[in-house]
Amino acid sequence: RIPPHRVIATIAPGNRTMVTKKTADNTEKERLTKKMCSNSSTSGAGPVAAAGSGQLVSFSAGTTHHAAHSQDAPNILVYKKMEAIIEKMQAEGSGVSVRTVKAFMSKVPSVFTGADLVAWISQNLSVDDVTEALHLAHLLASHGYLFPIDDHQLTVKNDGTFYRFQTPYFWPSNFWDPENTDYAIYLCKRTMQNKTRLELADYEAENLAKLQKMFSRKWEFIFMQAEA
């Protein structure tokens, strides 16, 4: 008599070999394992059968490297390309002409003009159209790799407006999140500029008032940072 756990599935004609339910299950597991491994071979990662366990183990190379930012991988590729251009722009001797400009009763260090930036892009990146070069400069500014020193709008003008390269620490590829202290310093600095285009919007003025209450004990320090 056949035990209950060894139910006969099929008996081949002319052959008395019995294929049991347990054997069929093992065959099905092997078939599924081979199928899943073959489907994942093109991506370089996928589930594989653990030796002697019959269980599927899933692993990927990306899980051990920047797993938290795996969804931002396409942006990282764009950032790296932009940063390669910025590094060329900052190269000594062949980069954009960065200088210290004398103003009334003061000096403005480490700046360059929008015209110099557009001219460098046209000469070094094989860009024949000035409009295209200006568009690339806009993209670099909008992603925070350079900024105007007299305006809060991240755009580039093909004129004598002064710009400055952003510190690599604040590049978007580092996934840096601004803190409330930095935002407070930024808003304070805006209020110190006696220019109409730098006036705070209504929501910015409300945020500044909230931040002043939040940092009431160290507001003097924030104000000093804004003046620097």
Buried (B, 14 or more C-beta within 10 A) or exposed (E): EEEEEEEEEEEEEEEEEBEBEEEEEEEEBEEEBEEBBEEBEEEEEBBBBEEEEEEBEEEBEEEEEEEEEEEBEEBBEEBEEBBEBBEBBEEEEEBBEBEEBEEEEEEBEEBBBBBBBBBBBBEBEEBEEEEBBBEBBBEBBEBBBBBBEEBBEBBBBBEEBBBBBBEEEEBBBEEEEEEEBBBBBBBBBBBEEEEEEBEBEEEBEEBBEEBBEEBEEEBEEBBEBBEE
